[in-house]
Every structure is written in C-alpha cells, then in structure tokens.
Amino acid sequence: MRQDVWKKAARDLVYMQGQWALWVVGIMILIYAALQLFSREPDLEAMSAAAFVFQGATIFMLVCGILSCYGFLPMLISFGLTRRHYFLATAVSALVLSALMMAGAAVLSVVFSLAFGFGTGGALAFAESASLLQVPVYVLIIYVYFLAGWLISLGFYRWRMWGGFPAIAAALLLMAAMEYVWNFNTPQPFFTFLSDMNQLPAAGLALTVTLLLAAGVTYGIRAASAAVPVKVK
C-alpha cells in the first residue's frame, strides 16, 4: 500500500547503511580489543566496548547525515517517493541504525567483560552500574549527530552556499550543546551545580534538553525539506 512505501525505503536505508556500520563497529571493536590487551591506560582499561564504539559512532552518524540529501533524496524521489516519504524513511532508518549499533556494542561489552574481563568489574558490574541503561542515551546522542549532518546536507542542497554555511554553524552549535550537556565518557550530566546532589535530576535535565533539541531540529528539517527542489538524473 502507498502508506507503506516509506517503511520499505526505511528498511532499505537501514540495510544499506547497516553494511557500512558493520565495518565501522568491527574495526572499532578490533581496535578496542587491541588497546585493552596492550595499553595500560587506566581510563581505557575501565572503558566498556559500548563507550568505545560510541566515540566512533558519533562521527559515522554525522557522515551518514551529510550523505542524506545528496545521496538518498534524489534516489528515493526517482523511485516515486514523496518528500514526506523521504523524511520519514530517513529519520526512522537513522534512529533504527543508531539503536542497532549501540545494542550490538552493548552485547559485545557484556561478552568482553565476561570472557576477558575487559572494562571495570566484569559483566555483572557492567549491568549493575547502569551501563546498559546508558545505551538509550548513547542512541539518542548519536542520532542527534545524524541530525547535525542532515542539517548540513539539507542547507547546502537547498540553498547552496547561502544556506550551507549557516547550516554548518547551526550543526556545530548542536554538537557543542551535546558536549555541554553530556560527558561522553560515561555519559554523565555536565551540570556541575547539581554534582553534590542526587544525579537523577541532572540526568533528567540533560535528557530533556537533548530531546527538545532533537525534536526542534527534526521539525526544522521536515519543514525545510517539504518543498526542496530535487534534481533527478
């Protein structure tokens, strides 16, 4: 049915980008294992595989976002999809891809902890320390990085230089906001004025800010892409 077209497109995008993600995660895991075996850096020895993969996943999703207009918009329009279908397929596939990457990294964290003792305290401590609860936060943050890349791509695609450079500035501000709100090594809230109190209010505030930023940027991208001129070869 017509309303299911974007869902098929989303599955295709997940499959396409998922193949790239497998290479990225695979290489990151190999580097992580090598560093765990040969490095004596305390911070690295305490880092889980999920936290390590997260560092590379932010850059990967940023690049996928930058490809979203020049690479995927003309292709999907040429297949008969509308701009609304393109938006839905791109947004949903990016969120699914973010979840799959971090869920796989979380599983590998448990495996590495249980089998080799990588990370602090083994698999049980990994779960009890709420590291698994941090995975949804990782997913949200790398999805925001995708939105930053998507914003840049849309700015250049629709308005060329006049919109591209302001879009870069906006994307940099968005990523700076993520840096300000979250300490990416844990992640842990930045808000130091709550550091001597229970961390839950700070975490809730950081999560609220992140969700509001993600929703605002997503709405802006939807509005800007609704009437974007598309060149189909």
C-alpha positions as CSV (number, residue, x, y, z in Angstrom):
1,M,0.0,0.0,0.0
2,R,1.1,3.6,-0.6
3,Q,1.5,4.4,3.1
4,D,3.9,1.5,3.5
5,V,6.3,2.8,0.8
6,W,8.3,4.8,3.2
7,K,8.7,1.8,5.5
8,K,10.2,-0.2,2.7
9,A,12.5,2.7,2.0
10,A,13.5,2.9,5.6
11,R,14.3,-0.8,5.7
12,D,16.4,-0.4,2.5
13,L,18.3,2.5,4.1
14,V,19.0,0.5,7.3
15,Y,20.3,-2.4,5.2
16,M,22.5,-0.1,3.1
17,Q,23.9,1.9,5.9
18,G,24.0,-1.1,8.2
19,Q,26.6,-2.7,6.0
20,W,28.8,0.4,6.4
21,A,28.1,0.3,10.2
22,L,29.2,-3.3,10.4
23,W,32.6,-2.3,9.1
24,V,32.8,0.7,11.4
25,V,31.8,-1.3,14.5
26,G,34.0,-4.2,13.5
27,I,37.1,-2.0,13.2
28,M,36.3,-0.2,16.4
29,I,36.0,-3.5,18.3
30,L,39.3,-4.7,16.9
31,I,41.0,-1.5,18.0
32,Y,39.3,-1.7,21.4
33,A,40.4,-5.3,21.9
34,A,44.0,-4.4,20.9
35,L,44.1,-1.4,23.2
36,Q,42.7,-3.5,26.1
37,L,45.4,-6.1,25.6
38,F,48.4,-3.8,25.1
39,S,47.5,-0.5,26.7
40,R,48.0,0.2,30.4
41,E,46.0,3.4,30.4
42,P,43.6,3.2,33.5
43,D,40.8,5.2,31.8
44,L,40.9,2.9,28.8
45,E,41.0,-0.2,30.8
46,A,37.9,0.8,32.6
47,M,36.0,1.7,29.4
48,S,33.4,-0.6,28.1
49,A,33.2,-1.6,24.4
50,A,29.9,0.3,24.1
51,A,31.5,3.5,25.3
52,F,34.4,3.0,22.9
53,V,32.2,2.3,19.9
54,F,30.1,5.3,20.8
55,Q,33.1,7.6,20.1
56,G,33.3,6.4,16.5
57,A,29.5,6.1,16.1
58,T,29.0,9.8,16.5
59,I,31.3,10.6,13.6
60,F,29.8,7.7,11.5
61,M,26.3,9.0,12.0
62,L,27.4,12.6,11.3
63,V,28.8,11.4,7.9
64,C,25.6,9.4,7.2
65,G,23.6,12.6,7.9
66,I,25.7,14.6,5.5
67,L,25.0,12.0,2.8
68,S,21.3,12.0,3.4
69,C,20.3,14.7,0.8
70,Y,22.9,14.4,-1.9
71,G,22.9,10.6,-1.7
72,F,19.4,9.5,-0.7
73,L,17.0,12.3,-1.6
74,P,17.3,12.1,-5.4
75,M,17.4,8.3,-5.3
76,L,14.2,8.0,-3.3
77,I,12.4,10.6,-5.3
78,S,13.4,8.8,-8.5
79,F,11.8,5.7,-7.1
80,G,8.5,7.6,-6.9
81,L,8.5,8.5,-3.2
82,T,7.4,11.9,-2.0
83,R,9.4,14.3,0.1
84,R,7.4,13.3,3.1
85,H,8.2,9.6,2.5
86,Y,11.9,10.6,2.2
87,F,11.8,12.4,5.5
88,L,10.1,9.6,7.3
89,A,12.3,6.9,5.9
90,T,15.5,8.8,6.6
91,A,14.5,9.8,10.2
92,V,13.3,6.3,11.2
93,S,16.2,4.5,9.5
94,A,18.7,6.7,11.3
95,L,17.1,6.0,14.6
96,V,16.9,2.3,14.0
97,L,20.5,2.2,12.8
98,S,21.6,4.1,15.9
99,A,19.8,1.6,18.1
100,L,21.2,-1.4,16.3
101,M,24.8,-0.1,16.5
102,M,24.7,0.6,20.3
103,A,22.7,-2.6,21.1
104,G,25.3,-4.6,19.3
105,A,28.1,-2.8,21.1
106,A,26.3,-3.3,24.5
107,V,26.1,-7.1,23.8
108,L,29.8,-7.1,22.9
109,S,30.6,-5.2,26.2
110,V,29.0,-8.0,28.2
111,V,30.8,-10.7,26.2
112,F,34.2,-9.0,26.6
113,S,33.6,-8.4,30.3
114,L,32.5,-12.0,30.9
115,A,35.1,-13.7,28.7
116,F,38.1,-11.5,29.1
117,G,37.5,-9.1,31.9
118,F,37.6,-6.0,29.7
119,G,36.0,-3.0,31.3
120,T,35.5,-2.5,35.0
121,G,34.2,-5.3,37.2
122,G,33.0,-7.8,34.6
123,A,29.6,-8.4,33.1
124,L,27.6,-8.3,36.3
125,A,29.1,-5.0,37.4
126,F,28.5,-3.7,33.9
127,A,24.8,-4.3,34.2
128,E,24.5,-3.2,37.9
129,S,26.4,0.1,37.2
130,A,23.5,1.1,34.8
131,S,25.8,1.0,31.8
132,L,23.1,-0.8,29.9
133,L,20.7,2.0,30.9
134,Q,23.2,4.4,29.3
135,V,22.8,2.7,25.9
136,P,19.5,4.5,25.1
137,V,21.3,7.8,25.9
138,Y,24.1,6.8,23.5
139,V,21.5,6.1,20.9
140,L,19.8,9.5,21.3
141,I,23.1,11.3,21.2
142,I,24.4,9.7,18.0
143,Y,21.0,10.2,16.4
144,V,21.4,13.9,17.2
145,Y,24.8,13.8,15.4
146,F,23.0,12.3,12.4
147,L,20.6,15.3,12.6
148,A,23.6,17.6,12.6
149,G,24.9,16.1,9.4
150,W,21.4,16.0,7.9
151,L,21.1,19.7,8.6
152,I,24.4,20.5,6.9
153,S,23.4,18.4,3.9
154,L,20.0,20.0,3.5
155,G,21.4,23.5,3.9
156,F,23.8,23.0,1.0
157,Y,21.4,21.0,-1.1
158,R,18.5,23.5,-0.9
159,W,20.3,26.9,-0.6
160,R,23.9,26.1,-1.7
161,M,26.5,28.3,0.0
162,W,23.9,30.8,1.3
163,G,22.3,28.1,3.4
164,G,25.2,25.7,3.7
165,F,27.5,27.8,5.9
166,P,24.7,28.8,8.3
167,A,23.7,25.1,8.5
168,I,27.3,24.2,9.4
169,A,27.2,26.9,12.2
170,A,23.9,25.5,13.5
171,A,25.2,21.9,13.4
172,L,28.4,23.0,15.3
173,L,26.2,24.6,17.9
174,L,24.1,21.5,18.2
175,M,27.2,19.3,18.7
176,A,28.6,21.8,21.2
177,A,25.3,21.6,23.1
178,M,25.7,17.8,23.3
179,E,29.3,18.3,24.5
180,Y,28.0,20.8,27.1
181,V,25.1,18.6,28.3
182,W,26.9,15.2,28.4
183,N,30.3,14.0,29.4
184,F,30.7,11.4,26.6
185,N,33.0,9.1,28.6
186,T,30.2,7.9,30.8
187,P,27.9,9.7,29.6
188,Q,27.3,11.7,32.7
189,P,25.5,15.1,33.1
190,F,27.7,18.2,32.8
191,F,25.6,20.2,35.2
192,T,28.1,20.6,38.0
193,F,25.8,22.8,40.1
194,L,23.9,19.5,40.9
195,S,27.1,17.5,41.4
196,D,26.7,17.3,45.2
197,M,23.1,16.2,44.9
198,N,21.4,13.1,43.5
199,Q,22.4,12.7,39.9
200,L,18.9,11.8,38.8
201,P,17.7,15.5,38.5
202,A,20.8,16.3,36.4
203,A,20.3,13.3,34.2
204,G,16.7,14.2,33.7
205,L,17.5,17.8,32.8
206,A,20.2,16.7,30.4
207,L,17.9,14.2,28.7
208,T,15.1,16.8,28.5
209,V,17.4,19.3,26.8
210,T,18.6,16.6,24.4
211,L,15.1,15.5,23.5
212,L,14.0,19.1,23.0
213,L,16.9,19.9,20.7
214,A,16.4,16.7,18.7
215,A,12.7,17.4,18.3
216,G,13.3,21.1,17.3
217,V,16.0,20.2,14.7
218,T,13.8,17.3,13.3
219,Y,10.9,19.7,12.9
220,G,13.1,22.3,11.2
221,I,14.5,19.6,8.8
222,R,10.9,18.4,8.0
223,A,9.8,22.0,7.2
224,A,12.8,22.8,5.1
225,S,12.7,19.5,3.1
226,A,8.9,19.8,2.4
227,A,9.4,21.9,-0.7
228,V,13.1,21.3,-1.5
229,P,13.8,21.2,-5.3
230,V,15.1,17.8,-6.3
231,K,17.3,17.1,-9.3
232,V,16.7,13.6,-10.5
233,K,19.2,12.2,-13.1
